[in-house]
Amino acid sequence: MGLAGLGVSAYEQYGPVTIEQNTTFEGQEFGGLTREEARSKLVDWQKTHLDSVLTIKTEKFDLGETVTLAEAGVELDIEATVRSMPVHGAVRAIVASRQEQESTTIAPIYRVEKAPVEAWSALVKEKRPEVSPARAYFESGRVTTKQEVATWDLDDSGVDKAILDAVKGDQIVRLPLKGAAPRVSDAQLAEIKTVVSEFTTRFNAGQVARCANIKRASEIIDGVVLLPGETWSFNDRVEKRTAARGFQTAGVYVSGRHDFDIGGGICQVSTTLYNAVLLGDFKVKSRSPHSLPVPYVPLGRDAAVSFPQPDFSFENNTNHAIAISANYSPGQLTFRILGPSKSPYEMEFTSQHLGSWSNGVKYITDASLGYGEERVEDRGGAGQKVKTTRIVRQNGEIVRRDDLGISTYSGGPRIVARNPNARPPQAPEGSTTAPTGTPVEQSSPPNSSD
């Protein structure tokens, strides 16, 4: 008896270890298999089941993509799955085979070997909604604001868990996202609630192309929010003026001459904003005068722009957020600087005329003109120099005087075309009357001041 007991004990200890009867995995019977046999069977099962499809989504926006488990980097963790199966020794296996056993169902245990993080990160960037910056406008007599919609990126650290949750659950991989911190917080945006300063200029509503350019540039600028210490640049914001971006050919000033170019007229936009900035007591960083005076503001109060230079820029030199609001209507443009409160200052501007000079007449040759004929190609303009001062008052008392610098308008010569090689007409044979020159004809290009 003793030897028999020892033999049974040894067989139980050193005999084959098998999986308990009535153990199933995904509908397949694994009872009675050794662990090695179970591993082999799981390898075969995995080959045909990793092509199951997962749908990729986010909680914020749709991606419209599907992948297989294999493409998602999913593998069956064979060792962990085998270890989860109940086993018994050889003797207990014999006893169990003669008894009715309760069934045990084993679920697959998956692991993520290598998730396609880079591909999914690129997919998120491709599909994510466009970033919507904070905006502030002046509409119907009041300030309205639009909160910022920040961008989204894939949160790499949570991808593996999202995949495993999908495999165990509804087969939907809900990719985790991380949002960038907004540039303008809701609290900063809420500070913008009134008009700090404003300025209006007027123009000829009949100049269609010029009006279109003024409107287009104003639309691009309208609503921009500046944080404390930020510098705003006209050329950085409006960028290069092209037909593809909605700008048209209109009159401009070029080195003291009247000419035409894409975007003509937008200097009225920069000039109008410049004056609103001056009235709000913000810090001007760069500003240049035109080569000729403009008709819509006094001398010394204009701000010429061209891409890439000259530029107009200013700094939000306050401790709170501000915004630029533009309002265009046919024949009129208004810029408002929006912020927490109206400027406490009253502004007065004075101009000291420092001198002027004539640029003379420049003659060019046109062989098509007859003797004594002349045609004005460009009316030019006299050069002028002025010094502008801003007088700042609060409650009627002068707080300070700001030197806004010297503006030099170089002007340009009057350009006249003629034909010095033209011969005078010959008097008819027998005539005693001397020929006279053809009356001078003069014409000027349209007023195309930018």
TORLUMKOL-975793 format. One record per residue (C-alpha): residue number from 0; y, z, x. Coordinates in steps of 0.05 Angstrom, whole numbers, plus 5000, padded with zeros to 4 digits. Example, Ala and Ser with C-alpha at 12.3 -4.5 7.8 and 13.67 -1.06 7.14 Angstrom:
k:Y:Z:X
0:4910:5156:5246
1:4979:5143:5273
% end
This chain:
k:Y:Z:X
0:5000:5000:5000
1:5047:5018:5056
2:5034:4953:5092
3:5043:4914:5028
4:5109:4948:5015
5:5133:4932:5085
6:5113:4860:5076
7:5151:4853:5011
8:5212:4886:5043
9:5209:4839:5103
10:5202:4778:5058
11:5262:4801:5017
12:5303:4811:5080
13:5282:4751:5121
14:5259:4702:5068
15:5303:4646:5040
16:5368:4666:5005
17:5381:4625:4943
18:5432:4620:4888
19:5416:4659:4826
20:5385:4622:4768
21:5429:4595:4713
22:5488:4586:4760
23:5527:4523:4743
24:5584:4487:4775
25:5622:4435:4735
26:5562:4425:4689
27:5511:4420:4747
28:5455:4471:4758
29:5459:4505:4826
30:5408:4559:4812
31:5352:4563:4863
32:5389:4523:4916
33:5400:4550:4985
34:5472:4555:5009
35:5462:4495:5053
36:5435:4455:4995
37:5494:4478:4953
38:5543:4455:5007
39:5511:4387:5009
40:5515:4380:4934
41:5588:4401:4933
42:5605:4348:4986
43:5575:4295:4941
44:5612:4322:4880
45:5678:4321:4917
46:5672:4247:4935
47:5675:4227:4862
48:5724:4279:4835
49:5784:4277:4882
50:5809:4214:4849
51:5832:4254:4788
52:5905:4241:4772
53:5963:4291:4777
54:6032:4278:4747
55:6092:4297:4789
56:6153:4327:4755
57:6211:4374:4766
58:6244:4421:4718
59:6312:4387:4728
60:6297:4312:4726
61:6239:4263:4716
62:6204:4231:4775
63:6158:4184:4737
64:6103:4187:4790
65:6028:4203:4792
66:5981:4216:4850
67:5907:4231:4858
68:5883:4297:4883
69:5866:4265:4949
70:5936:4235:4955
71:5965:4303:4942
72:5925:4330:5001
73:5877:4370:4957
74:5807:4386:4982
75:5751:4427:4952
76:5744:4491:4993
77:5668:4484:4999
78:5656:4548:5038
79:5697:4590:4990
80:5663:4558:4930
81:5593:4570:4958
82:5611:4643:4973
83:5633:4652:4901
84:5562:4636:4877
85:5516:4696:4866
86:5454:4697:4910
87:5391:4738:4918
88:5334:4746:4967
89:5266:4714:4963
90:5230:4769:4925
91:5286:4777:4874
92:5286:4702:4865
93:5212:4704:4846
94:5223:4761:4797
95:5285:4728:4767
96:5247:4663:4757
97:5201:4700:4709
98:5258:4733:4671
99:5312:4706:4627
100:5378:4705:4666
101:5449:4705:4640
102:5487:4642:4659
103:5543:4642:4711
104:5595:4587:4713
105:5629:4575:4779
106:5698:4542:4781
107:5720:4497:4839
108:5762:4531:4892
109:5813:4482:4919
110:5858:4484:4979
111:5916:4440:5001
112:5901:4411:5070
113:5965:4370:5079
114:6013:4358:5022
115:6056:4294:5026
116:6119:4336:5034
117:6160:4282:5069
118:6144:4229:5017
119:6159:4276:4959
120:6224:4299:4991
121:6246:4226:4996
122:6224:4215:4923
123:6267:4274:4900
124:6327:4247:4937
125:6316:4178:4906
126:6308:4203:4835
127:6356:4263:4832
128:6418:4254:4790
129:6483:4235:4823
130:6523:4294:4848
131:6580:4308:4801
132:6638:4343:4836
133:6683:4393:4803
134:6743:4361:4769
135:6808:4384:4736
136:6852:4340:4692
137:6915:4344:4651
138:6900:4315:4583
139:6936:4320:4516
140:6985:4371:4544
141:6934:4419:4574
142:6889:4429:4635
143:6815:4414:4626
144:6761:4425:4678
145:6691:4399:4692
146:6643:4443:4730
147:6606:4417:4791
148:6535:4391:4787
149:6504:4405:4855
150:6452:4363:4889
151:6378:4380:4892
152:6327:4379:4949
153:6252:4392:4952
154:6235:4465:4967
155:6180:4453:5019
156:6157:4525:5018
157:6131:4522:4946
158:6096:4455:4946
159:6025:4479:4961
160:6028:4531:4905
161:6055:4479:4856
162:5997:4433:4871
163:5944:4487:4864
164:5975:4511:4798
165:5971:4439:4772
166:5899:4430:4793
167:5879:4495:4759
168:5923:4482:4698
169:5951:4422:4661
170:5949:4373:4720
171:6025:4370:4725
172:6055:4385:4793
173:6123:4417:4780
174:6157:4407:4846
175:6201:4466:4866
176:6274:4449:4880
177:6330:4483:4918
178:6401:4469:4898
179:6458:4463:4948
180:6513:4514:4941
181:6570:4483:4901
182:6632:4463:4941
183:6676:4490:4885
184:6651:4552:4850
185:6661:4563:4776
186:6708:4621:4792
187:6752:4577:4836
188:6753:4522:4784
189:6774:4573:4731
190:6837:4588:4771
191:6864:4519:4757
192:6898:4527:4690
193:6969:4501:4692
194:7018:4451:4723
195:7046:4472:4790
196:7091:4411:4799
197:7098:4340:4774
198:7135:4275:4789
199:7142:4209:4753
200:7161:4139:4776
201:7170:4075:4736
202:7154:4002:4748
203:7155:3934:4716
204:7096:3932:4667
205:7100:3856:4668
206:7073:3851:4740
207:7000:3849:4718
208:6965:3850:4786
209:7010:3905:4814
210:7000:3947:4752
211:6925:3939:4757
212:6926:3964:4829
213:6968:4025:4810
214:6921:4042:4754
215:6858:4032:4796
216:6883:4077:4854
217:6906:4130:4804
218:6838:4131:4771
219:6803:4143:4838
220:6849:4202:4854
221:6852:4234:4785
222:6817:4302:4780
223:6804:4316:4854
224:6799:4390:4871
225:6823:4418:4938
226:6801:4486:4963
227:6846:4531:5004
228:6859:4501:5073
229:6831:4433:5056
230:6869:4369:5075
231:6870:4311:5027
232:6878:4240:5054
233:6899:4180:5012
234:6859:4131:5054
235:6798:4175:5056
236:6799:4180:4981
237:6820:4110:4959
238:6786:4077:5019
239:6794:4003:5036
240:6826:3962:4981
241:6780:3904:4964
242:6769:3857:4905
243:6699:3885:4897
244:6728:3954:4885
245:6775:3930:4831
246:6839:3914:4870
247:6880:3851:4863
248:6930:3811:4904
249:7002:3832:4894
250:7068:3839:4931
251:7072:3882:4994
252:7121:3896:5051
253:7096:3873:5120
254:7141:3887:5180
255:7205:3878:5141
256:7180:3817:5103
257:7158:3807:5031
258:7086:3784:5029
259:7023:3788:4986
260:6957:3825:4998
261:6899:3859:4963
262:6922:3925:4935
263:6996:3911:4932
264:7032:3965:4893
265:6991:4025:4911
266:7047:4052:4956
267:7079:4072:4890
268:7018:4115:4878
269:7023:4149:4946
270:7098:4157:4938
271:7093:4188:4869
272:7041:4238:4893
273:7082:4253:4956
274:7140:4275:4913
275:7096:4318:4869
276:7070:4351:4933
277:7141:4363:4958
278:7160:4395:4891
279:7098:4440:4894
280:7115:4464:4965
281:7050:4440:4995
282:7043:4423:5069
283:7051:4349:5085
284:7007:4329:5144
285:7024:4254:5150
286:7075:4209:5117
287:7110:4144:5137
288:7169:4106:5107
289:7165:4032:5089
290:7196:3978:5131
291:7243:3963:5073
292:7271:4011:5020
293:7232:4015:4955
294:7267:4015:4887
295:7230:4072:4853
296:7252:4132:4896
297:7313:4149:4939
298:7313:4133:5013
299:7272:4183:5052
300:7227:4201:4993
301:7174:4145:4998
302:7105:4146:5030
303:7077:4080:5055
304:7002:4070:5060
305:6958:4015:5088
306:6885:4017:5109
307:6868:4048:5157
308:6940:4067:5177
309:6991:4090:5158
310:6962:4145:5115
311:6990:4199:5070
312:6957:4267:5073
313:6973:4339:5054
314:6942:4407:5059
315:6927:4459:5005
316:6964:4514:5042
317:6951:4565:4988
318:6896:4617:4978
319:6869:4585:4914
320:6841:4519:4890
321:6887:4464:4865
322:6875:4395:4834
323:6910:4328:4831
324:6920:4298:4763
325:6944:4226:4752
326:6969:4197:4687
327:6980:4122:4683
328:7013:4085:4626
329:7044:4015:4626
330:7108:4020:4667
331:7101:4094:4685
332:7060:4137:4732
333:7059:4213:4734
334:7025:4258:4785
335:7015:4332:4772
336:6990:4385:4819
337:6949:4436:4779
338:6937:4508:4799
339:6941:4581:4776
340:7016:4581:4761
341:7078:4539:4762
342:7116:4536:4828
343:7168:4592:4831
344:7216:4547:4869
345:7270:4497:4848
346:7276:4439:4896
347:7336:4398:4914
348:7336:4339:4962
349:7394:4313:5004
350:7398:4251:5048
351:7443:4242:5108
352:7456:4169:5125
353:7450:4161:5200
354:7466:4088:5206
355:7449:4017:5186
356:7446:3949:5221
357:7438:3876:5205
358:7376:3839:5226
359:7412:3772:5225
360:7382:3705:5205
361:7320:3673:5232
362:7313:3598:5225
363:7247:3563:5220
364:7233:3489:5220
365:7207:3452:5159
366:7201:3377:5170
367:7199:3364:5095
368:7272:3385:5087
369:7327:3334:5088
370:7392:3335:5126
371:7434:3396:5106
372:7379:3426:5063
373:7359:3499:5072
374:7308:3543:5037
375:7306:3619:5040
376:7235:3639:5058
377:7248:3714:5058
378:7312:3751:5041
379:7297:3806:5092
380:7339:3868:5093
381:7386:3911:5134
382:7357:3966:5177
383:7374:4037:5155
384:7362:4108:5180
385:7367:4171:5138
386:7352:4245:5148
387:7322:4281:5087
388:7328:4355:5074
389:7294:4397:5020
390:7333:4457:4995
391:7286:4509:4966
392:7315:4559:4915
393:7285:4617:4878
394:7323:4647:4819
395:7383:4606:4841
396:7384:4634:4912
397:7370:4589:4972
398:7305:4612:5004
399:7303:4560:5060
400:7321:4490:5081
401:7264:4444:5103
402:7276:4385:5149
403:7233:4329:5121
404:7247:4285:5181
405:7283:4220:5195
406:7261:4157:5158
407:7275:4091:5193
408:7273:4028:5152
409:7271:3974:5204
410:7285:3918:5154
411:7277:3846:5174
412:7318:3783:5186
413:7335:3735:5131
414:7287:3677:5143
415:7314:3608:5128
416:7277:3542:5133
417:7314:3478:5154
418:7301:3413:5190
419:7345:3406:5251
420:7315:3337:5266
421:7335:3307:5199
422:7386:3251:5206
423:7446:3246:5160
424:7441:3191:5108
425:7473:3125:5128
426:7533:3100:5089
427:7521:3036:5050
428:7542:2973:5088
429:7615:2958:5075
430:7629:3029:5050
431:7687:3066:5079
432:7666:3134:5050
433:7632:3181:5099
434:7564:3208:5076
435:7561:3280:5055
436:7504:3330:5065
437:7457:3349:5011
438:7478:3413:4975
439:7443:3476:5002
440:7385:3500:4959
441:7365:3573:4964
442:7306:3608:4933
443:7275:3676:4942
444:7204:3700:4931
445:7194:3748:4874
446:7209:3822:4884
447:7142:3845:4911
448:7159:3913:4939
449:7097:3954:4948
% end
